[in-house]
Amino acid sequence: MNNIHILLVEDNEGDIVLTLEAFEEAKIINDISIVRNGELAIDFLLQKGQFVDAKIPDLILMDINLPRINGQEVLQFIKSEKRLRHIPVVMLTTSSSPKDILTAYQNYASCFITKPVDVEDFLNVISEIENFWVKIIKLPTVDKSE
């Protein structure tokens, strides 16, 4: 099993803490970077400003309701960039709006998950995300020089 780099794009501090706790409980070592708004997510992915040395993630977990640039717009950006479009993007959000779900898939989200309100259920969802994206599937390897 490979160690993967996950970019968590989330502005809610409580959800950040719970997500990190769930990954820690799973006892699988992953490199997790966190940005708290859509503008910083784009800077991170472009390796601009404070993120000039950032490693391109293997997987992105992203909220929709983000400050500055929302998650749907960040998703559109990711999927429009040749060097980024291979990265799976999991929309992990409080929204269960059919419009948000449809828009995410139209913008090529890998999957859409509504965050459970219950803490235990939330921890279980994060554990299942990790189980699927880290243990079960194969993520693409990309020549970083491209």
N, C-alpha and C positions, 0 to 999 in steps of 0.2 A: 504494500500500500504506500503510495507516494504522499509526501507532505505537500499540501497545496496552499497557495496564497489566496486568501479571501478578502475582498474589499466590502466592508459593511458601510452602506450609505444610509445613515439614520440620524435624525435630529433629536429623538426622544431619549434622554439619558437613561430612563428606566428600562427601555427596550434594549439599549446598548448593553447595560449591565446584565440583564437576563440572557441575552444572546451569548455574551462571553461566558457566563456561568454555565449555560447549556453545553457549549463547546468544551469547556473545561471538564464537566461531568462525564462527557463521552470518552474522555481520556485518549483522544486522538490529537496528536500535535499538528496544529496548523498555524500558519502565519496569518494573522488577521490585522488588517489596516482599517482605520475608521475615519470617515469624513462625515461632517454634520450638515452639509447642504449640497445642493446640486452643482453650484458653481465650483466648490472645492472638489467634487467628484470629477468634473471635467478637467480641472487643473491636474489632479492626481493622474488621470489616465493619459493626459498629454505630457506628463512629467514637467510641468511648468512651476515657476516660483518656488515655494517651499517644498515642492514634490519632485525636484529635478532628479533626485536619486531614487525615486519610488520604483518599486518592482511592479510590472504589469500583472494584475491579478489573474488567477485561473478561473475564478468564480466571483460574481458580484451578487450580493444580497442588498436590495434597494427598496426603500419606502417610496410611495408615490408623493405623499404630502411633505415636500421638502421646502425649506426657505430658498429664496433667490431664484433657483431654477428647479422646477418640479421633476419628480422621478420619470414621468412620461417623456419629458423633453430630454433628460439625460439619456434615457433608453434610445430615443431617436438618434441622438448624437452618436452613441456607441455603435449602433447598427449601421450608421452611415459612414463610419471610418473603417477602411479596409484592414488596418492593423489591429483593430479592436473587435470587429464584428463576430469573431469566432468565440468570444468570451460568453459563456452562459450567464444570463441575467435572470435572477429569481426576484420577482416583485413580491415583497413581503410587507404587507400594509394592513391598516385597520379597515380599509375600504372593502366592501363587498358589492359595490355598485356594478351592475351589468355593463354600464358604459365604460368604467375603468378597466374591467376585465377584458372587454372586447378591444379597447384601445391598446392595452398592453400587448395582447397577442397580435394585433395588426402591426405593432411596432417590433415584433419578433422577440418578445420576452420568451424565455425558456419555460417558465411556469409562473403562475399567479397564486399566491397563498394569502388568505386573510388571516391576520394574527388573531389567535384566540384571546379572549379577555382574561380567562383564568390563567394564573401563573403556571400551574402544573401543566396545563394543556399547551401553553406557549413553550415551555421547556421541552415537552415531547415533540412539538413540531420542529423546533430547531434540531433536536436529536435526529429526527427522521430526515431532515434536509441534509444533515451531515452524513448520515448513513447512506443515503442515495448518491449524493454528489461526490463523496470521498471514497466510500467502500465499493459501491456497485458499478457505477458507470466509469467509462474512460473519458477523460478530458483531453482535448487536442493539445498536442505539443507544437509550438510554432517557433520557427527560426526567428530569434529576436533581432536579427540584422535586417529583416525585411521591412 
